[in-house]
């Protein structure tokens, strides 16, 4: 087994070990022969875009328009796009597997892998005018970025194609010699550009007006740089010259690792790509250089190795290696992971290697197994973990099984071993092997799987419509399945023409057993969008949340159903939203709206409450339709008062109250109307008094008549409006006091027994500081408080004593104690003492 694994390993002089193994055996000659077609593979095992090479003579059959073919990694056609836009310059892929079709004028059209057009954007006006000379598609923490160079050698950059803010780099100094190559270094917060001209390299930073210059990088002579390649972690760069020299160093060009002469001064390479380490998070130690029929590996210490290939080789840089595509092969080139090297390297004596050998001997039932175990029993944990990790890095299922068996064998010797890591790796390996199969053709490595995350991989499977496999993977990794099923349901809704069968399948799939988290409203919305309203209604019946169901019911025209659903939910905000939307859609035929809403009493009541504050005219319409005369009367009365139009509306309000069987309120309206007429007559007949009778009450009008000395009219008003005798006297006493008519006041008191008592007489006199007049009425008062108001405390004490009211005596004592009248104090104490003995 070990020999089988190391057969394609290559060891450089520095000790670095690289391996190359087959992924697939495609036949690209059928769909896109690499001799005549340019290919643009996506990272992370994504699809491959192909277009005919304009620089080569290609036999054309069919349309003469450019054709973009999208293939999987086995060379099978997924889709194709007939190009109908402007002149196409190049292609690229975003991190979300979107195909970027870049035109010569700087417009970028975006398609998905199935050839569906999504959107477009522009790199700016200058690119439209000057046209494009070169492009770079790159990935950073900000997303997928795009940089372009125009034909006047200006550089424009978009850090994220989903947030198209175009930035311009500073210009390099003018020269009759054109730049020879350039590339983007994508740092976390700021991307900068390296551009080479002759033997110089310029550094262009965003937001700066001056570029940096680096010279004398190589010791050997050369004329110009041909390639600038940036490592995956953006820390290192390699420069390739016109005469085959290679310079490798840091991105700031302050540190040089090696300078190497390839000896190929007359052959220009096709590609120069870095080979990221499989374990060091994107760090790189070597580059891959492709020529016609040759692949050269060069590390940072100047060690090399070479492989022969077909004439055309395409490199696809990944986060942990490089994929190699030819017309008949699809391989992976990567640095051998340390854990794999420890197990399979010749003469290795690491614990993991010994465990691997021990398990092999154990399966052969050899006693040598125990001998191997004796060498590393104290490091069994380390050996088991390394076997598990190595299994994740392997592509061959037999090797994976052997390594996992070795780990299983070793963990039996560890007391209390936690199997979680072993179980997790078993699950991941099964998923990876499924993805790598020709049916899916997604050759992900263990590192790529972790980088993408299981949920994103499932999303990509769903987009490719591998629903069954996606569900099995979700179950295997214990992830939610509802999004997969939602996508499947939407696909069935869109492509299956038997709506009854679709509804039955979706119902059975999601309810037997019940799948949690399904958004049925999204599926129903899809059905409505493509013109299947009946299917949408059937699917909405499965949606449990009214807040999701109601908006779509409104869209499909089921207003009454939406209203009932909102009412059943008990959500008043939702009810009100439905009511207002129904009202808006029925603006041309309000009677239909009224009829509809009246069939739902709760919503109708809520609507009327809303109208009270925001739409009074609509509220009146409700009352009219209901023949609710009582409510109409109250509404008209309130509106008349607020608008100061009560007099002109009283007759209608009275009629509404009568029809509403509220006779008392109708009578009040009648009296108010008569009062208005009387006030109008008084204003017209006695204008010289300058009194404004409008909006005065009956009592206010009577008071003014007393002030105007119109007793007959006052008596008539009293009779017409049934003013009580007490009120009549109270008002007359008040007016006589205001006018200081003490004789008439006394005359009134003697005319007959006062219906309001004599306290009002005293109060009126005291209010005008006339104690003399007040004393005339005090003897007729029955309350000691009247004497207190007049300041006659002695008389008040005597009255209370005669009434034998001990409690009132005590109250008076409190008031008297605040005075200096010692005689009165002694008197009330005596009275209180007498009364207390009697009690």
N, C-alpha and C positions, 0 to 999 in steps of 0.2 A: 504493500500500500504506500509506503514512504517513497519508494522509487517512482511510483506512478505520479505522486504529487510533485516531485522535484524534477521531473523530466524536462519541463519548459522553464526552469529557473536559470537565471543568468547572474553570476556574481562578478561585480566590478572589483578592481584592484583595491579600492578603499574598504571593501567588505560589504558594501550595499548589495542587497539581493533583490532582483526584479523578476517577475514572472509574467508570462503571457499565456492566456488560455482562451479557448473558443467559447463564444456565447451562442452563436447561430451559424448556419451555413446558408445564407441567402443567395438568391440569384437576381442581382440587380439588372442584369442585361435585358431582362424581359420588359421591365417597366421604365428603368432609368439607368441606362448604361453609363457608368462613371467616366467612360472615355469621352462621352459627348454631353453629359449632363453635369451640372453643378448640384451638389447636395448640401443641405443645411440641417444637420441633426439637432434636435433639442436635447438638453441635458436631462439627467435623471431618467434615462431610458425612454424619453419621449419620442414622438413621431419624427419622421425625416421628410423635409420639404425638398423637392427637386424641380429644377428648371433647366431648359436647354442652354448650353453654353453658346453665347452669341459669337464667341471668337472661333468657333469650330464649325465646319460644314456638317450639318446633321440632316439625314434624310427625313423629310416631313410627310406625314400622311394625315389627311383630314384638314382641319382648319389651320390657317397660317398664323392665327393669333397665338400669343404665348400661352402655354399650358403649365400650370403649377400642379405637380403631383405630390400627394402626401402619402407616404408609405409607413408601415410599421418596421420594426427592427429586423423582421424576417424578409423584408422586401415585398410584402403584400400591399396592394393598393387599398388605402382607406378612403380617399376622396381625391377629386381633382377640381381645379379652378381654371376656368377660361378667363384669361386676363383681358378686361375691357376698359381699363383705366389708362393713365398716362404711361410714358416709357418707364419700364421697371428697371431699377438699378441693382438691388440685391434683396435678400430675404434674411430673416432672423426670427428667433423665438423668445418670447417673454418667459418669466419664471412661472407663469400660469398656463403655459402651453398655448399661448396665443401666437398666431403667425403674423409677423410684421413684414408687410410688403412695402418696401421703401422705393419711391419713385425718384427720378432724376431731379425733379423740381422741389424735393423736400417734403412732399405729402406722403404720409404713412397710412396705409390702409390695413386694418386689423381684421383677421379672420380666425375662426376656431379651426380645430383639426379636421372637422367635417366639411370645411369649405363654406360655412355660414358667415356672411358678412356681419361685422359687429359695429365698427365705427372707423373714423379716420381723424387724423390731426396733422398739423403742419409744423415744420421746424422754423418757420418765420418767413418774412417777406424776402429777405436777402437770399435765402436758399432757393426761393421760387424764381428769382431773377437770375442768379449766377449759376444755378445748377450744382449738383453734388459731384465731388471728386472721390470721396471715400466715406465710409461709415464704420462705427463700432457699436455693437450692442453689448452691454455689460450688466452685471448684477451686483447690487450693493445692499446695505442695510435699508436703504430708502426704497428699494424695489428694482425693477428693470429699467435701466437707463439707456439713452441713445445719444451718440455724438456723431456729428457730420462735419466734413470739411468741404467747403465750397471751392469752386475753380479759381477763386482769387486767394485761396489758402487761409480763409478765415474759418474758425472753429466755433460751432454752436453745440450746446449740450442741454439735454433734458434728463434730470436725475431720476425721474419717475414718469413713465409714459402715461400713467393714470392721473398725473398732476402736471399738465403740460406748461411748465414755466421755463421758457427757453432762456438760457444764459449764454453769453458770448465770452470766449477766452480772449485775452490780449493778443495782439498781432505780433508776429516775429519780425525782426528787422528786414527791411527790403533787400532783395538780392536778385541778380539775374538767374540764379540757380534755384530750381524748385526743391521743396522738401521731398525727401525720398521715402519716409515712413513715419508713422505716428501711432500712439496708443493712449488709452485712458487708464489712469491709476485711481481706482474707486476706493477712497478712504471712507471712514464711517460718516463724518460730517461734511467732508469737502473732497470733491474729485478734482484731480489736476491732470494735465495732458503733457505727455512727452512727445516732442516732434524733432526729427533728425533732418539735418541738411548738411551735406558733405560730411565732414568729420566732427561736427558739433551737434550737441543735443540741447534743445531748449526746453525749459520747464515753464508751463503756462498755468497759472493759478486763477481761479475765479475771483472776480472783484479786484484784481490788481491790473495796473496799466502797463507794467514792465515785466518782461519775462526773464527767467534766469538762464544762464548759459553755462554749459559744462563742456570742456575741451580736453584733449589729450588723454582720452580714456584708455586707448590701446598703445602698447609699446611698438608693435609692428605697423608698418605703413599700410594704408588703405585709402580708398577714395570716398566711400560713402557707406552709410548704414542701409541695409535692406529690410530688416525686420526688427521690431521691438515687441517682446513678449513679456507679459506681466504674470507673476505667480498668482495662484488662487487666493492667497491671503494678502495680496497686494504689497508684500514686503520686499520681494526680489524682482529683478528684471534681467532679461538677456537681450543682448544686441548682436545682430548678425550682419557682417559687412559684405561688401561686394566681392571680396576675394576669399570668402570662406572662413573668416576669423569670427570667433564667438567670444563675447565679453559677458561675464555673469557677475552680478553684484547686487547691492541694495538699491531700492527704488530711488533713493536720494542721490545715488551714484557716488557716495562718499567712501564706500567700502567695496573693494574688488575681491571676488573669491577665486576666479580663474580667468585666464585668457587662453583660448584653445584654437588651433588651426586645424580645420576639418580636412584640408587638402583638396577641397572642391571649389577652386577659384573660378571655374568656368560654368558651374551649374548652380542655378538659383534654386533654393529650396521652395517647396510648395507650402509648408507650414512649419512653424516653430511653436511648440506648446510645452508648458510645464507639466510635470507628472507629480501631482500632490501625493503626499504620504497617506497611506490608508489608516494610520492611527493618530497622526499629529495635528488634526484639526486644520487641514488645508496647507500646512507647511510643506515645502518642496525642497528636494535636494538634486533634482535632475530635470533636464529638458529632453523632449523628443523632437527630432528634426526629420522631416520627410523630404525625399527626393524622388525622382522617377525610379521606381522599383527598389527603393532603399529606405529603411528606417534606422536612424542613428540616435542612440541614447547617450547623453553627456551629462555627468554629474558636476557638482560645484567644485570638485577637486580635480577635474580634468580627466576623469576616467571615462572610457567609452565602450560601447558594444554596438553591433549592427545586425540588422535582420534584412533578408531579401524578401521582396513582395512583388505583387502584380504592378504594372506600370502606374496605376492610379491608387493613391492611398489618401484616405481622409481621416484626420484625427478629431476626436470629440473629447475635449477636456471635461473631466468630472471632478467632484470634490475629493476623490480618493484614488484617482488614476486617470487613464486615458483609454477611450475606446478607439479601436482601429477598424475602419470599414474599407473593404475593397469590393470588387464586383462579386466575389465568391466567398468572402469570409467576413465575420464580424467578431472581433476579439477584444479582450480586456488586457491592458498593460498596466501593472501597478507594482509598487514596492511591496515585497512580501511582508505582511504584518509580523511583528516580533513574536507573537504567540505562536503563529504558524511556523515560523523559522525555528523556534525552540523545539517544536515537536518533530518536524520532518527533516531538519538539516542533518547532513551526514556527520556522524561522530558526536551528535548532541548528547549530553548527559544531564539535561535539565530534568527536574521532577516531572514535568508534563510528558517529556519523551519517555521517561522510565515508566510512567503510568500507562502510556499508550502501548509500550512493549509488554508490560505486565498483563494488560487485558488481552493482548494478542495471544500470549502464552496460555492464559487462563482459558480462552476459547478453544485452544488446541489441547487442553487438559494436561498441560505440562507443569511440572513442579518448579520450573524456572520462574514462574509468575511470582512465587513467594520470594525468590531471590531478588527480583527487581524491586518488589515492594519494600524490602528491608533497607534499601538505600535511601528512601525518602519518606518514611512514615511520618516524620515530624513536619513535613512540608506537603502533606496530602491536600490541605485546603488550597494551597497555591496551584498544585497540579490539576486539581479538579476545575478550578476557575479558569485556568488557561486552556484546558480542553474544551470547555463550554464556549469560551470566547472564540477560539480558533474555528469551531464548527460554524459560527456565524459568518466568518470571512470566506468560507469555502462555497464553491458553486456546485461541486460534484456531490450528488445525494449519497453515494456510497461512502465517500470520505466523511460527510456530515454524520452519517449513522455510526461509523466506526469511532469518531471522536466523542459522540454523545454516549455511546456504549462504554467507552473508556471512562468518561466522567461519571456515569452511573455506577460503574464498577468501583471507582475510587471513593465515591461519597458513602458507600457502604462501610467504609473503615473510619468514618468521621462521626463521632458521637454527637447527637443533637444537631446534625447538619440541616440547615434551612434550604429546602428544595425550590424556593421561589425562583431563583436565578435560572436553575435548570429547566423548570417548567416554562418560564417566560421564553427562554431561547428555543425550546422545542416548538412553541407556538409560532415564533417569528420565522424560524427556518421553514416551517410548513407553508407559511404565507409567502415567503420569498420564492420558494420553489414553484408555487402556483403562479406567481406573477411572472417568473422567468419562462414559463412554458410558451410554446409557439402560439397558443390561442390568444394570449394576452400580449406577449412579446414586450415585456417591461423588465429589462435586465438590471434590476436594482441590487446594489450591494447592501451589506448590513449597515454601513455608515449612512448611505443614502436613505435607507428606510428610516433611520432615527432622525435624520435631518428633515425629511419631509413630514414625518409623523403619520401614524396609522390612519387617522381621520382624513388627512389630505389624500392619501393613497386611495382610500375607499371612495372619496369624492371623485377622483380621476377615473376609477373603475366605473362608477355610476355614470359619469359623463360619456364613457365609451360604451355604455349600455350593457355592461357585464353584471347584471343585477344579481343573478344567482350566486356568482363567485363573491361579489361584494357582501352579500348577506352572510354567506358562510364565513368569510373573513371576520366580519363584525361579530358574529357569534363566537368564533374561535378566540378572538382577542377581547371578548366581553365588552364590546362597544355598542352603543345604541343603534338600532336598525331603522328607526322611523324615517330618517331622511332618505335612506335608500328606497324604502317602500314608497315614499311620496314621489320620488323621481320616477319610479317604475309606473306608478299610477298615472302620472302626467303623460308619460310616454304612451300608455294604453289609451288614454283619453284622446290623445292627438292622432294616433295612427290606426286605432281599431274603429271600424265604422258601425259595428253593432253595439249601440248604446246600452241596450238591455243586458247584453253579455258582459260589457265592461262594468256596469254597475254591480252586477252579481259577483264578478270576480273580485272587485275591490272590496265589496262588503264581506265576502267570505275570507279574504286575505287579512283584513284588518280587524275583524270582530271574532274570528274563531281560530285561535284565541285573540283576545283584545290586545292590540298593540298600543302602548302608551306613547304619547308625544306626537301623534299624527295630527297634522294641520289639514283637516279635510276641506277647510274653506279655500286653501291654496289650490287643491285639486279641482274643486268646484269652480274656482275663479278661472282656471285654465280652460275648463269645459265651456264656460261662458264666453271667454275670449275668442275661442275658435268657432263660436256659433252653435253651441249645443246647450241651449237653455234648459231643456227637460232633464238632461243628464246632470247639469249643474244643480238643479233642485233636488234630485235624488241623492246626490252626494252631500248636499248641505244637510240633509236629514241626519247624517252621521256625525255632524259637528256638534259637540256638546256645549260649546261656549257661545252664548248669544251675542257677545260683543264682536265675535268673528263672523257669525252667521248673518246678522242683520244687514251690514253694509252690502253684502252680495245680493241678498233678497231685494234690496232697493234697486240695485243695478239691473236685475232681471225683471223688474216691474211688479214684484210681488209685495206691494206696499202694505196691504192688510196683514199678510203673514209676518212681515218684518215688524209691524206694530205689535202684534200679539206676542211675538217672541221677545220683544223688548219689555213688554209688560210682565210676562212670565219671569223674566230675569230679575225684576225688582229694582233695576238700575234706572233711576229717574233721569240721569244725564243721557243715557242711551235712549230712553223714551222720548225725551225732548228733542234729541238730534233727529230721530226718525220723524217726529211730528213736523218739525221745521222743514225737513227735506221734502216730505210729502206735500207740504203747503207750497213750497217753492215750485215743485214740478207740476202742481195743479193750479198755478197762478191764473191760467186762462179759464179754468172751470172750477171756481171755488165751491160750487154746490156739490160736486163729486167728492171733494175733500171733506166737506162737512158731513156728508152722508157716511163716508168711510170712517171718520174718527168717532162719530157718535155710536158706531157699533162696538167701540172699545171704551167703556165708561171710564176706566182709570186714566187712560191717555187723554180722554176728552176733558176730564176734570183738571188734569195737569196743564192742558193747553189753555183752558180758561184762566187758570192762575197766572200763566205766562202773559196772556193778553191784558190782564189787569195792569201790568207794569209796562209792557212794551208795545201793545197794539190794541188800543181801546176801540178802534173802529171794528176790528175783528171780533172783539168781545161783544159789541152791540149786535153784530150779525148773528152770533151764537144765540143771543137772547131772542132775537126776532124769529129765527128758525124754530126755536123751541116754544114760541108763544109764551115766554116767561115774562108776563107783564109786571110782576112784582120786581124782578131784577131790572127790567127796562126802566121802571120808575126810579129805582135807586140810582141807576147809572145816569139817567137824564138829570136827576136832582143834583148829583155830585158835579156833573159837567157844567150845569147851569150856574152853580155857586162858584166854581173855579173860574168860569169865564165871565162872571158878573152879568149873566143873562137870565137871572131867575124869574124876573117879572114876566118876560115874554114866553117862558116855557112852563109856567105854572099850570095852565089849563091842560097841557098834554100830560104833565106829571100827575095831575089829579085824576085824569082819565085812566092812566096806567095803574094807579093805585086802586081805583074802583074796580077795574077789570081783574086786578090781582087780589080782590076781596080784602083789602086793607082800608076799611072805611075811616078809621081814625086818622090815618095819614092823609087820606083824601080830604077829610074835613080840615086838617091843618093846612093843606094847600089852598083850600077854598078861603079860609080865614086870612091867610097870607095875601091872597089875591085881593080880597076886600080891603085889607090894610093898605096895600099899595095904592089902591084907588083913592082911599081916604087921604092918604099922605099926599097924593098928587093934587087932590082938591084943596087941601090946606096950603100947599106950596103956592098954588095958583091964586087962592083967595086972600092970603095974608103974606104977600111977598115982602112987605115993609119990615117984618120982624127978622128977616134974614135967616130963618131957621131952615136947615136941610133935613127934611123929614125922611128922606130915602134911607133905607137900611136900618131905621130905628125899630126897636121892638115895640110891642103894644104898650108896655110900661113906659118906655122912653117917649113914645108919642103922647101918652097921657101926661107925663111930667112936663113936656113942652107946652101942652094946652094950659096947664096950671100956671106956668110961667107967663104965658101970653094972656092970662086972665080971661079965658074963654070957658066959663063953667058949664054952659049949655052943651057945647061940643064935647067937653070932658064927660059930662053925664051921658051923652049919647054914645060915646066910645065905650064907656063902662057898660052900658046896656047891650050894645051890639056884640061886644067881645066877651061878655060875661066875666068882667073883672070883679073879683071879690071885694066886699065892702072893706075888709081889713087892708087889702093892698091899696085900694082907693084912698083911704085915710092916711096910710103911711106915706104915700107919695105927696099928698096934699100938705101934710105936716112938714115934710122935708122942704117943699117949695116955699111955704110961708116963712119957715125959719131962714131960708136963704135970702128972702126978700125983707127980713126984719119986720114983718107984719104981725106984731105981738097981739094987737087987739083982735085981729081976725082969728089969730090962733086961739086966743082965749074964748072968743065967740064960738069957734068950732068945737072946743072942748065942752062947752055948755049946751050946745045944740041938742045933743043926745049922748047917751052912753057910748064911749069910744069902743069900737069893735077890736081895736089893737092895743087896748090898755092905755095907761098914761105915761108909761116909761118913754115912748117915742117923743112925747111933748118935752119931757125933761131933757132927753138926749139932744133934741134940737136946740133948746135954749142954752144948754151947757156948751154945745158946739159953737155957739156965737158968744160965749163968755157972759151970758146974761143970767146970773144966779137969782136975781130978783124974780124974773119971770118963771124960772124953774121952780122956785119955792111955792108958786101958786098950784103946782100940780103934784108936789111931793106928798101931800096928805092922801092923795088918791092912789098912790103907788103901794103895792103890797110887798115889794122886795126891799130889804135893807140895802141891797147893792146900789140902788138908785141914790140913797142918801150918802153912801160912800163916794159915789161919783161926784156928788155935789159938795163933798168935803165936810158933811154934817155927821161926824162920827158919833157925837153924843146922842143925836136923834136916832142914828142907826142902832146904837147899843140899847137904847130904850125900847125901840121896836122889837128887837130880837128877844130882849128880856120878857116883854109882854107876851111874845109868842112862845115862851118857854123852850127856846131852841138852843140847847147847850152847845151843839156842834158849831153853830154859826157864831155863838159867843166866843168860842175858842179861836175861830178864824179871825174874828175882829180883834181879839186880844193881840194876835201876832202883829197886825197892822198898827194898833195903838202903841205897842211897846216900842215902835220905831219913832214915836213922837216924844215931845217933851211935856205933854199934858199929864202931870202926876195925879191930878184929881180924877181924870178920866181913867187912868190906869187902876187906881184904887177902886173906883166904882165898878169897873168890869170884873175885877178880881172878886169883889163882894158878890156880884150877880152870879158869877160862875160858882162860887162857894155855895151860895144858896141853892142853885139848881143841882149841884152835885149831891147835896144832902137829900134833896127830894128824890133824886134818882135812886 
